Amino acid sequence: MNTNYDANLVYQFLTQTPESALRKMLVDKTFTDMHFTMLMKIVRSSDENKFCDHFYNSTYPKAKFNSNEINSKETFWNDCVKALDSHGLLSPAQKVAA
């Protein structure tokens, strides 16, 4: 569960940044091209609220994932959080005052 982070800001960054720039920034030895492709599928098939639900609950939209992507579903969100965090793209979740 990734509730320590503000998924709304992640979604906004991912949707407002050109995909080629995101690919250059995020893809490396641990966050591979396959991870990136999966992340973009999730972003493209979700609105902001759905993306946040997937991010916080480590779930996936109904999208077509290939066999490599399906096999990496168990570790995808952890890998994604590590990659986003290593690039300074995760902000701590803002606690809403009651």
C-alpha positions in Angstrom: 0.0 0.0 0.0 1.6 3.3 -1.1 -0.6 5.7 0.9 2.5 7.6 2.2 2.7 9.4 -1.2 0.5 11.9 -3.1 -0.6 9.9 -6.1 -2.5 12.9 -7.6 0.8 14.7 -8.1 2.3 11.6 -9.7 -0.6 11.3 -12.1 -0.5 15.0 -13.0 3.3 14.8 -13.6 2.9 11.7 -15.8 0.1 13.1 -17.9 1.7 16.5 -18.4 5.2 15.4 -19.2 6.0 14.2 -22.7 6.4 10.4 -22.8 9.8 10.6 -24.4 11.1 12.7 -21.5 9.5 10.4 -19.0 11.1 7.4 -20.7 14.6 9.0 -20.6 14.1 9.9 -16.9 12.7 6.7 -15.6 14.0 3.8 -17.6 17.1 2.2 -16.1 18.4 -1.2 -15.0 15.8 -1.7 -12.3 12.8 0.2 -13.9 12.9 -1.3 -17.3 11.2 -0.4 -20.6 8.6 -3.0 -19.7 7.9 -1.3 -16.4 7.6 2.0 -18.2 5.2 0.6 -20.8 3.0 -0.8 -18.0 3.0 2.5 -16.2 1.9 4.3 -19.3 -0.9 1.7 -19.9 -2.2 2.3 -16.4 -2.0 6.1 -16.8 -3.7 6.1 -20.2 -6.5 3.8 -19.1 -7.3 5.6 -15.9 -8.5 9.0 -14.9 -6.8 10.7 -11.9 -9.1 9.0 -9.3 -8.7 5.6 -10.8 -4.9 6.0 -11.1 -4.8 7.0 -7.4 -6.9 3.9 -6.5 -4.5 1.6 -8.4 -1.4 3.4 -7.0 -2.6 3.1 -3.4 -4.0 -0.4 -3.6 -1.4 -1.9 -6.0 -4.2 -2.9 -8.4 -4.5 -2.6 -12.2 -7.0 -1.3 -14.7 -8.7 -3.6 -17.3 -6.0 -3.1 -19.9 -4.2 -5.5 -22.2 -0.9 -6.5 -20.6 1.5 -8.9 -22.3 2.8 -12.0 -20.5 6.0 -10.3 -19.2 3.9 -7.5 -17.8 1.4 -9.9 -16.2 4.4 -11.8 -14.6 5.7 -8.6 -13.1 2.4 -7.5 -11.5 3.5 -8.7 -8.1 6.5 -6.4 -7.9 5.4 -3.6 -10.3 4.1 -1.1 -7.9 7.1 -1.5 -5.5 9.5 -1.1 -8.4 7.4 1.9 -9.6 7.5 3.6 -6.2 11.3 3.1 -6.0 11.9 4.5 -9.4 9.6 7.6 -8.9 11.1 8.2 -5.4 14.7 7.9 -6.7 14.0 10.7 -9.2 12.3 12.9 -6.6 8.9 12.5 -8.1 7.0 11.4 -5.0 5.7 13.9 -2.5 4.6 12.9 1.0 0.8 12.6 1.2 -0.8 15.7 2.7 -2.8 14.9 5.7 -6.2 16.6 5.5 -7.2 18.4 8.7 -10.6 17.3 10.0 
